[in-house]
């Protein structure tokens, strides 16, 4: 029951202004008094009941605030805001189930409100029905040609939020998608993206995407207001509808999906809603082939993504035969027997003429008539700038600085570039003949390419090597090591040298610099027709591949008896890593971390699809941990039917091993965790409410004594 003081002599408008001023200054007790006095005059003003609830809540009394929010909701049953504020307060009070219902009511009252769409999505796992029947497999991929095509641009949108000048994989994506969207008589195409913060797939506006592509090609200034406005419109997920995917759609990712958090769980959630086929484009396997040239985080993310392809991909595309061979080599231990279809990349001849020359001049890195050699690559250890710098320093010391052209390195400094940059800093002669520049527009790049003597592209490993193709398409020689995908991108006329052979590289550079006739003769042999493959040609091959899916291949079976960590720490693609990503079912999970994975409040499920006859006695062994502060929760197994719940009460940060038994259902075993309203994770930047943490799981037949013994030994350890 609400009560207010007798009306004061002050006018309602004065009291309201006083309350608002106190609220803005965060003087909550003063705001509460003013709002109470105001409501004594105007008790039906529901918006001020909401403001009074805010003041009371911020003053530390959440339960009292709930009374005011509920009263506002009674006064304005068709208004969404009281329900929204009630939901926030209930969540703060640790009553997540009630909060979820309020958020759902708020969204029903204002379904077009982007804020409510996001808030409701954060809570909707509490409204999912608790599963009681046997675990069900993911729907099978549809047969036959796709009914529609959708392209996932999540990683591309993440990139343009921070950068305007694309690097290799972004250039490929933009080239292919730009051509697909322009293709005459193209099939129905939808652009989609995944928002891992709310586990939602949304539709990207095609017009906004096209506008952004055009601005990428037009310039490189990241602080350009037109650019920032275009990007803001493009990435506004909360303003866009859910992805409108029809059954039978093929969803293709042409970029770097391995960097998107919780990507495959989002894909599984989508596949529960609509039957679709998933196809991934692989640009290289560098984190598996040469992890020493990657950040550890990159190796971990890529390994987990690559391993998960064995359970998620219905088709694979690769940019070269070399990449396809790498995919086959690393996929074999995973049980992935799906061959990658090769779609070589495109390289169109750059624009030439006064505009390109002027754009290059505006960079201010070359004197009029000054010769140069280009090296287009991110400055990172894999691109081996260090070797090229050593070669340049050798040439300078042999022939003098005046006889050696300027080396222009176009690319942002990246990971593990310290050795190359340190040599550049410590060698004055080298520093005077080498220029590093980034953020170069396509037009300026065309102007520099037209002016250069030749280009160089040194790398320890490449899936393709787009700058090699682009150099040859422009009629400029490219000096490259003879290995991997570079043998394919450089086939139309690159100058090859033995990989890692510094004297051989110096000899090649020396002759190209000193002998214009030799350089001209090699340039004349460039097969520009082969090098100038257009993006529409490559896009047509992508569309053909997606329209003619390969026959389905058997998925790897669940590794019964194998301990499966849910952690992200591994840097090798293994079946355990694949299944550690795949066993989390539904929305009741947070993202995986280096130790394992927190469940959310409410119910979370593990699906362990062991391939055993229904009714087979099964055992699940679970390594669990409690959040700080401790947690009481329930867990149970579900096979042919749900077993009774068991209760566990763990002290803060305590670890335990739990064993559950049940006869297998038609699709193996499921394990449910019910953490109730959970606990707020202390010190967590995301302010997550979590349930029990799952470190690892093992499931086996009850009579598999070696697996049971191994699990027991691990628990004792």
FENDADA-V445824 format. One record per pair of residues at least 24 apart in sequence whose ideal C-beta (glycine too) atoms are under 10 Angstrom apart, sorted by the first residue. I is the first residue (numbers start at 0). J is the second residue. Records with the same first field share a line. If there is no record, write none. Layout:
I=J, J
This chain:
0=66, 70
1=35, 38, 42, 48, 51, 66, 67, 69, 70
2=35, 39
3=34, 35, 36, 37, 38, 39, 40, 42, 51
4=32, 35, 36, 38, 39
5=36, 39
6=36, 37, 38, 39, 40, 41
7=33, 35, 36, 37, 39, 40
9=33, 36, 37, 40
10=37, 40
11=36, 37, 38, 39, 40, 41, 44, 47
12=37, 40
13=37
14=38, 39, 40, 41, 47
15=40, 41, 44, 47, 50
18=47, 50, 51, 54
19=47, 50
21=54
22=50, 51, 53, 54, 57
25=54, 57
26=54, 57
27=53, 54, 55, 56, 57, 58, 59
28=54, 55, 57, 58
29=54
30=54, 55, 57, 58
31=55, 57, 58, 60, 63, 67
34=67
35=67
38=67, 70
42=70, 74
43=74, 75
44=71, 74, 75
45=70, 71, 72, 73, 74, 75, 76, 78, 80, 81
46=71, 74, 75, 78, 80, 81
47=71
48=72, 73, 74, 75, 81, 84
49=74, 75, 78, 80, 81, 83, 84, 85
50=84
52=81, 84, 85, 87, 88
53=84, 87, 88
55=88
56=84, 87, 88, 91, 92
61=87, 88, 89, 90, 91, 92, 93, 94
62=88, 92
63=88
64=88, 89, 91, 92
65=89, 91, 92, 94, 97
68=101
69=101
72=101, 104, 105
75=108
76=104, 108
77=108, 109
78=105, 108, 109
79=104, 105, 106, 107, 108, 109, 110, 112, 114, 115
80=105, 108, 109, 112, 115
81=105, 108
82=106, 107, 108, 109, 115
83=108, 109, 112, 114, 115, 118, 119
86=115, 118, 119, 121, 122
87=118
89=122, 676
90=118, 121, 122, 125, 600, 676, 679, 686, 688
91=679
92=676
93=600, 675, 676, 677, 678, 679, 688
94=600, 675, 676
95=122, 124, 125, 599, 600, 601, 674, 675, 676, 677, 688
96=122, 125, 126, 600, 601, 675, 676
97=125, 676
98=122, 125, 600, 676, 688
99=123, 124, 125, 126, 127, 600, 601
100=125, 126
102=126
111=238, 240
112=237
113=235, 236, 237, 238, 239
114=237
115=237
116=197, 199, 201, 236, 237, 238, 239, 240, 241
117=194, 196, 197, 199, 236, 237
118=197, 237
119=197
120=194, 196, 197, 198, 199, 237, 586
121=196, 197, 198, 599
122=197, 599, 600, 601
123=197, 198, 199, 586
124=198, 585, 586, 587, 588, 598, 599, 600, 601, 602, 603
125=586, 587, 599, 600, 601, 602, 676
126=586, 601
127=585, 586, 587, 601, 602, 604
128=602
129=601, 602, 604, 641, 671, 673
130=584, 585, 602, 604, 606, 637, 641, 669, 671
131=637, 640, 641, 671
132=637, 639, 640, 641, 664, 669
133=613, 637, 638, 639, 640, 641, 663, 664, 665, 666, 667, 668, 669
134=584, 604, 605, 606, 607, 608, 637, 638, 663, 664, 665, 666, 667, 668, 669, 670, 671
135=271, 584, 606, 608, 664, 665, 666, 669
136=554, 606, 608, 665, 666, 667
137=266, 267, 270, 271, 274, 310, 311, 554, 581, 584, 606, 608, 666
138=246, 270, 271, 272, 273, 274, 275
139=270, 274, 276, 313, 551, 554
140=247, 249, 270, 274, 275, 276, 277, 312, 313, 314, 548, 551
141=246, 247, 248, 249, 273, 274, 275, 276, 313, 548
142=247, 274, 276, 548, 550, 551
143=247, 276, 547, 548
144=186, 247, 249, 545, 546, 547, 548
145=186, 187, 245, 247, 248, 249, 250, 251, 275, 276, 278, 545, 546, 547, 548
146=186, 187, 244, 245, 246, 247, 248, 249, 274, 275
147=186, 187, 188, 189, 243, 244, 245, 246, 247, 248, 249, 250, 275
148=179, 185, 186, 187, 188, 189, 248, 249, 250, 251, 276, 278, 541, 542, 545, 546
149=187, 188, 189, 190, 191, 200, 202, 203, 242, 243, 244, 245, 248, 249, 250, 251, 252, 275, 277
150=175, 176, 179, 180, 188, 189, 190, 191, 192, 203, 208, 249, 250, 251, 252, 253, 254, 278, 541, 545
151=190, 191, 192, 193, 200, 203, 242, 250, 251, 252, 253, 254, 256, 259, 262, 265, 266, 277, 278, 279
152=176, 190, 191, 192, 193, 203, 208, 233, 252, 253, 254
153=191, 192, 193, 194, 195, 200, 201, 203, 236, 252, 254, 255, 256, 258, 259, 262, 265
154=192, 193, 252, 253, 254, 255, 256, 257, 258, 259, 262
155=190, 192, 203, 208, 211, 212, 233, 253, 254, 255
156=190, 192, 193, 194, 203, 208, 211, 230, 233, 234, 236, 254
157=192, 234, 254, 255, 258, 259
158=254, 255, 258
159=208, 211, 212, 214, 215, 221, 226, 229, 230, 233, 234
160=230, 231, 233, 234
161=221, 230
162=215, 219, 221, 411, 437, 438
163=211, 214, 215, 217, 218, 219, 220, 221, 222, 223, 226, 227, 230, 438, 440
164=215, 218, 219, 220, 221, 409, 410, 411, 437, 438, 439, 440, 441, 444
165=212, 215, 216, 219, 441
166=375, 376, 377, 410, 411, 413, 437, 465
167=282, 283, 318, 344, 375, 376, 377, 410, 461, 462, 463, 464, 465, 466
168=253, 254, 255, 280, 282, 283, 318, 462, 463, 465
169=215, 254, 255
170=215, 344, 345, 346, 441, 465, 466, 469, 534
171=253, 254, 280, 282, 318, 342, 344, 345, 462, 463, 465, 534, 537
172=212, 252, 253, 254, 255, 280, 282
173=208, 211, 212, 215, 216, 253, 254, 534
174=212, 253, 344, 345, 346, 347, 465, 533, 534, 535, 537, 538
175=251, 253, 254, 280, 342, 344, 345, 534, 535, 537, 538, 540, 541, 542
176=205, 208, 209, 212, 251, 253, 254, 534, 538, 541
177=208, 209, 212, 213, 215, 216, 534, 535, 538
178=345, 533, 534, 535, 536, 537, 538, 539, 541, 542
179=251, 253, 534, 535, 537, 538, 539, 541, 542, 545
180=205, 208, 209, 212, 538
181=209, 534, 535, 538
182=535, 538, 539, 542
183=535
185=538, 539, 542
186=249, 542, 545, 546
187=245, 248
188=251, 542
189=242, 243, 244, 245, 248, 250
190=233, 242
191=239, 241, 242, 243, 244, 248, 250, 252, 269
192=233, 234, 236, 239, 242, 259
193=236, 242, 252, 256, 259, 260, 261, 262, 264, 265, 266, 268, 269
194=234, 236, 237, 239, 259, 265
195=259, 260, 261, 262, 264, 265, 590
196=236, 260, 261, 590, 685
197=236, 237, 265, 586
198=261, 264, 265, 268, 269, 585, 586, 588, 590
199=236, 237, 239, 241, 242, 265, 268, 269
200=236, 241, 242, 243, 244, 250, 265, 266, 268, 269, 272, 273
201=235, 236, 237, 238, 239, 240, 241, 242, 243
202=236, 239, 240, 241, 242, 243, 244
203=233, 234, 235, 236, 239, 242
204=232, 233, 235, 238, 239, 240
206=232, 233
207=231, 232, 233, 234, 235, 239
208=232, 233
209=233
215=440, 441
216=350, 440, 441, 442
217=440, 441, 442
218=358, 438, 440, 441, 442, 443
219=358, 362, 437, 438, 439, 440, 441, 442, 443, 444
220=438, 440
221=438
241=269, 272
242=269, 272, 273
243=273
244=269, 272, 273, 274, 275
245=273, 274, 275
246=272, 273, 274, 275
247=273, 274, 275, 276
248=273, 274, 275, 276, 277
249=275, 276, 277, 278, 313, 314, 544, 545, 546, 548
250=275, 276, 277, 278, 279, 313, 545
251=276, 277, 278, 279, 280, 314, 316, 541, 542, 544, 545
252=277, 278, 279, 280, 281, 312, 316
253=278, 279, 280, 282, 316, 342, 538, 541
254=279, 280, 282
255=280, 282, 300, 301, 304
256=280, 304, 308
257=281, 286, 297, 299, 300, 301, 302, 303, 304, 305, 307, 308
258=296, 297, 300, 301, 304
259=300, 304
260=300, 567, 590, 591
261=580, 583, 588, 589, 590, 591, 596
262=300, 303, 304, 307, 311, 580
263=303, 304, 306, 307, 308, 310, 311, 312, 577, 580, 581, 583
264=307, 580, 581, 583, 584, 585, 586, 588, 590, 591
266=307, 311, 312
267=310, 311, 580, 581, 583, 584, 585, 606
268=584, 585, 586
270=311
271=584, 585
275=313
276=312, 313, 314, 545, 548, 551
277=308, 311, 312, 313, 314
278=312, 313, 314, 315, 316, 337, 340, 541, 544, 545, 548, 549
279=304, 305, 307, 308, 311, 312, 313, 314, 315, 316, 317, 326, 339
280=314, 315, 316, 317, 318, 322, 339, 340, 342, 541, 544
281=305, 308, 312, 315, 316, 317, 318, 319, 322, 323, 325, 326, 330, 339, 462
282=316, 317, 318, 319, 322, 344, 461, 462, 463, 465, 484
283=317, 318, 319, 321, 322, 325, 326, 381, 460, 461, 462, 463, 464, 483, 484
284=317, 321, 322, 324, 325, 326, 328, 329, 330, 460, 462, 572
285=322, 325, 381, 458, 459, 460, 461, 462, 483
286=570, 572
287=325, 326, 328, 329, 570, 571, 572
288=325, 328, 329, 459, 460, 462, 483
289=380, 381, 458, 459, 460
290=570, 571
291=380, 381, 415, 459
292=379, 380, 381, 382, 383, 414, 415, 458, 459, 460
293=379, 380, 381, 414, 415, 570
294=379, 413, 414, 415
295=568, 570
296=414, 567, 570
297=414, 570
298=569, 570, 571
299=566, 567, 568, 569, 570, 571, 576, 593
300=567, 570
301=570, 572
302=329, 567, 568, 569, 570, 571, 572, 573, 576, 577
303=566, 567, 568, 569, 570, 572, 573, 576, 577, 579, 580, 591
304=572, 576, 577, 580
305=329, 330, 333, 335, 571, 572, 576, 577
306=330, 332, 333, 335, 569, 571, 572, 573, 574, 575, 576, 577, 578, 579, 580, 581
307=333, 572, 576, 577, 578, 579, 580, 581
308=333, 335, 337, 572, 577
309=333, 334, 335, 336, 337, 554, 555, 572, 574, 576, 577, 578, 581
310=334, 335, 554, 555, 557, 574, 577, 578, 580, 581, 582
311=554, 577, 580, 581
312=337, 339, 552, 554
313=337, 548, 549, 551, 552, 554
314=338, 339, 340, 544, 545, 547, 548, 549, 551, 552
315=339, 340, 544, 549
316=340, 341, 342, 540, 541, 544, 545
317=341, 342, 343, 462, 463, 484
318=342, 343, 344, 461, 462, 463, 464, 465, 484, 487, 488, 537
319=343, 344, 461, 462, 463, 464, 483, 484, 485, 486, 487, 488
320=483, 484, 486, 487
321=460, 461, 462, 463, 482, 483, 484, 485, 486, 487, 488
322=461, 462, 463, 483, 484, 487
323=462, 484
324=483, 484
325=460, 462, 483, 484
326=462
329=571, 572
330=572
332=571, 572, 573, 574
333=555, 572, 573, 574, 576, 577
334=552, 553, 554, 555, 556, 558, 574, 577
335=552, 554, 555, 572, 574, 577
336=552, 553, 554, 555
337=549, 550, 551, 552, 554
338=549, 552
340=540, 541, 543, 544, 545, 547, 548, 549
341=487, 540, 544
342=536, 537, 538, 539, 540, 541, 543, 544
343=463, 468, 484, 487, 488, 490, 532, 536, 537, 540
344=462, 463, 464, 465, 467, 468, 469, 484, 487, 488, 532, 534, 537
345=465, 468, 469, 472, 530, 531, 532, 533, 534, 535, 536, 537, 538, 540
346=463, 465, 466, 467, 468, 469, 470, 471, 472, 473, 488, 491, 527, 529, 530, 531, 532, 533, 534, 537
347=468, 469, 472, 473, 530, 531, 532, 533, 534, 535, 536
348=445, 448, 469, 471, 472, 473, 474, 527, 530, 531, 533
349=441, 442, 444, 445, 446, 447, 448, 449, 469, 470, 472, 473, 474, 475
350=441, 442, 444, 445, 446, 448, 449, 473
351=445, 446, 448, 449, 473, 474
352=442, 445, 446, 449
353=446
354=442, 443, 445, 446
355=440, 441, 442, 443, 444, 445, 446, 447, 448, 449, 450
356=442, 443, 445, 446, 447, 449, 450
357=442, 443, 446
358=439, 440, 441, 442, 443, 444, 445, 446, 447
359=407, 439, 440, 442, 443, 444, 445, 446, 447, 448, 449, 450, 451
360=443, 446, 447, 450
361=440, 442, 443, 446
362=407, 409, 434, 436, 438, 439, 440, 443, 444, 446, 447
363=436
364=405, 407, 409, 434, 435, 436, 439, 443, 447
365=404, 405, 407, 434, 446, 447, 450, 451
366=405
368=450
369=404, 405, 407, 450
370=403, 404, 405, 450, 451, 452, 512
371=404, 405, 406, 407, 432, 434, 447, 450, 451, 452, 453, 454
372=403, 404, 405, 406, 407, 408, 451, 452, 453, 454, 455, 475, 476, 478, 508, 511, 512
373=405, 406, 407, 408, 409, 444, 447, 448, 450, 451, 452, 453, 454, 455, 456, 466, 470, 475, 477
374=406, 407, 408, 409, 410, 433, 435, 451, 454, 455, 456, 457, 466, 477, 478
375=407, 408, 409, 410, 439, 444, 447, 448, 454, 455, 456, 465, 466, 467, 469, 470, 477
376=408, 409, 410, 411, 413, 455, 456, 457, 458, 461, 464, 465, 466
377=408, 409, 410, 411, 412, 413, 414, 416, 437
378=408, 409, 410, 411, 412, 413, 414, 415, 416, 419, 420, 423, 435, 437
379=410, 411, 412, 413, 414, 415, 416, 419, 458
380=413, 414, 415, 416, 417, 418, 419, 459
381=413, 414, 415, 416, 457, 458, 459, 460, 461
382=408, 410, 413, 416, 419, 456, 457, 458, 459, 461, 466
383=418, 419, 456, 457, 458, 459, 460, 480, 498, 499, 504
384=408, 410, 412, 416, 418, 419, 420, 422, 423, 433, 435, 455, 457, 458
385=416, 417, 418, 419, 420, 421, 422, 423, 457
386=419, 457, 458, 459, 480, 498, 499, 500, 501, 504, 505
387=419, 433, 455, 456, 457, 478, 501, 504, 508
388=418, 419, 420, 421, 422, 423, 426, 429, 430, 432, 433
389=419, 422, 426, 429, 501, 504, 505
390=455, 457, 478, 501, 502, 503, 504, 505, 506, 507, 508, 509
391=422, 423, 426, 428, 429, 432, 433, 455, 505, 508
392=422, 423, 426, 428, 429, 430, 432, 433, 505
393=429, 501, 502, 504, 505, 508, 509
394=429, 432, 505, 508, 509, 512, 513
395=426, 428, 429, 431, 432, 433
396=426, 428, 429
397=505, 509
398=509, 512, 513
399=428
400=428, 429, 431, 432
401=432
402=509, 512, 513
403=428, 429, 432, 508, 509, 512, 513
404=432, 451, 452, 453, 508, 511, 512
405=431, 432, 433, 434, 451
406=432, 433, 434, 435, 455, 508
407=433, 434, 435, 436, 439, 447, 450, 451, 454
408=433, 434, 435, 436, 437, 455
409=434, 435, 436, 437, 438, 439, 443, 444, 447, 448, 454, 466
410=435, 436, 437, 438, 439, 466
411=435, 436, 437, 438
412=437
444=469, 473
445=469, 473
448=472, 473, 474, 475
449=473, 474, 475
450=475
451=475, 476
452=476, 511, 512, 515, 518, 522
453=477, 478, 493, 494, 507, 508, 511, 512, 518, 521, 522
454=478, 479, 493, 494
455=479, 494, 496, 504, 507, 508, 511
456=480, 485, 488, 489, 493
457=485, 496, 498, 499, 504
458=482, 483, 484, 485, 498
459=483, 498, 499
460=484, 485, 498
461=485, 486, 487, 488, 489
462=487, 488
463=487, 488, 489
464=488, 489, 493
467=491, 492, 493, 530
468=493, 529, 530, 531, 532
469=530, 531
470=525, 530
471=522, 525, 526, 527, 529, 530, 531
472=525, 527, 528, 529, 530, 531, 532, 533
473=525, 527, 530, 531
474=522, 523, 525, 527, 530, 531
475=518, 522, 525
476=507, 511, 518, 519, 521, 522, 524, 525
477=525, 530
478=504, 507, 508, 511
479=507
480=504
488=530
489=530
490=526, 529, 530
491=524, 525, 526, 527, 528, 529, 530, 531, 532
492=521, 522, 523, 524, 525, 526, 527, 529, 530
493=521, 525, 530
494=518, 521
554=608
555=581
556=608, 609, 610, 667
557=581, 582, 606, 607, 608, 609, 610, 611, 666, 667, 668, 698
558=607, 609, 697, 698, 699
559=607, 608, 609, 610, 611, 617, 667, 668, 697, 698, 699, 700, 703, 706
560=609, 618, 697, 698, 699, 700, 703, 705, 706, 707, 709, 710
561=696, 697, 698, 699, 706, 709
562=620, 622, 694, 695, 696, 697, 698, 706, 709, 710, 713
563=605, 607, 695, 696, 697, 698
564=591, 594, 595, 596, 622, 693, 694, 695, 696
565=591, 592, 594, 595, 596, 597, 605, 622, 692, 693, 694, 695, 696
566=591, 592, 593, 594, 595, 596, 693, 694, 695
567=591, 592, 593, 594, 595, 596
568=592, 593, 594, 595
575=695
578=607, 608, 696
579=693, 695, 696
581=606, 608
582=606, 607, 608, 669, 670, 693, 696, 698
583=693
584=669, 670, 671
585=671
587=671, 672, 673, 674, 690
588=672, 689, 690, 693
589=680, 683, 685, 687, 688, 689, 690, 692
590=685, 687
591=693
592=692
594=624, 692, 694, 695
595=622, 623, 624, 692, 693, 694, 695, 696
596=689, 692, 693, 694
597=624, 626, 674, 677, 680, 683, 687, 688, 689, 690, 691, 692, 693
598=623, 626, 630, 632, 672, 673, 674, 677, 689, 690, 691, 692, 693
599=672, 674, 677, 687, 688, 689, 690
600=632, 673, 674, 675, 676, 677, 678, 679, 687, 688, 689, 690
601=672, 673, 674, 675, 676, 677, 688, 690
602=633, 671, 672, 673, 674, 675, 690
603=632, 634, 670, 671, 672, 673, 674, 690, 691, 693
604=637, 669, 670, 671, 672
605=634, 636, 668, 669, 670, 671, 672, 693, 696, 698
606=637, 666, 667, 668, 669, 670
607=636, 638, 663, 666, 667, 668, 669, 670, 696, 697, 698, 699
608=663, 664, 665, 666, 667, 668, 669, 698
609=638, 663, 664, 666, 667, 668, 698, 699, 700
610=663, 666, 667
611=638, 662, 663, 664, 667, 668, 698, 699, 700
612=662, 663, 665
613=638, 639, 662, 663, 664, 665, 666, 667
614=638, 639, 662, 663, 664, 665
615=639, 661, 662, 663, 664, 667, 668, 700, 701, 702
616=660, 661, 662, 663, 700, 701, 702
617=659, 660, 661, 662, 663, 664, 667, 668, 698, 699, 700, 701, 703
618=658, 659, 660, 661, 668, 697, 698, 699, 700, 701, 702, 703, 706, 707, 710
619=657, 658, 659, 660, 661, 667, 668, 669, 670, 696, 697, 698, 699, 710
620=656, 657, 658, 659, 695, 696, 697, 698, 699, 706, 707, 709, 710, 711, 713, 714
621=655, 656, 657, 658, 659, 670, 672, 691, 693, 694, 695, 696, 697, 698, 710
622=654, 655, 656, 657, 692, 693, 694, 695, 696, 697, 710, 713, 714
623=647, 649, 653, 654, 655, 656, 657, 672, 691, 692, 693, 694, 695, 696
624=649, 652, 653, 654, 655, 691, 692, 693, 694
625=649, 650, 651, 652, 653, 654, 655, 674, 678, 689, 690, 691, 692
626=651, 652, 653, 674, 677, 678, 679, 680, 681, 683, 687, 688, 689, 690, 691, 692
627=651, 652, 678, 679, 680, 681, 682, 683, 689
628=652, 678, 679, 680, 681
629=653, 678
630=674, 675, 677, 678, 689, 690, 691, 692
631=674, 675, 678, 691
632=672, 673, 674, 675, 677, 690, 691
633=671, 672, 673, 674, 675, 691
634=659, 670, 671, 672, 673, 674, 691
635=659, 661, 669, 670, 671, 672, 673
636=660, 661, 662, 663, 664, 668, 669, 670, 671, 698
637=661, 664, 667, 668, 669, 670, 671
638=662, 663, 664, 665, 666, 667, 668, 669
639=663, 664, 665, 668
640=664
641=669, 671
642=670, 671
644=671, 673
646=673
647=672, 691
649=691, 692
651=678, 681
652=692
654=692, 694, 714
655=691, 694, 714
656=694, 695, 697, 710, 711, 713, 714, 715
657=691, 696, 714
658=697, 707, 710, 711, 714
659=698
660=701
661=701
662=701
663=698, 700, 701
667=698
668=696, 698, 699
670=696, 698
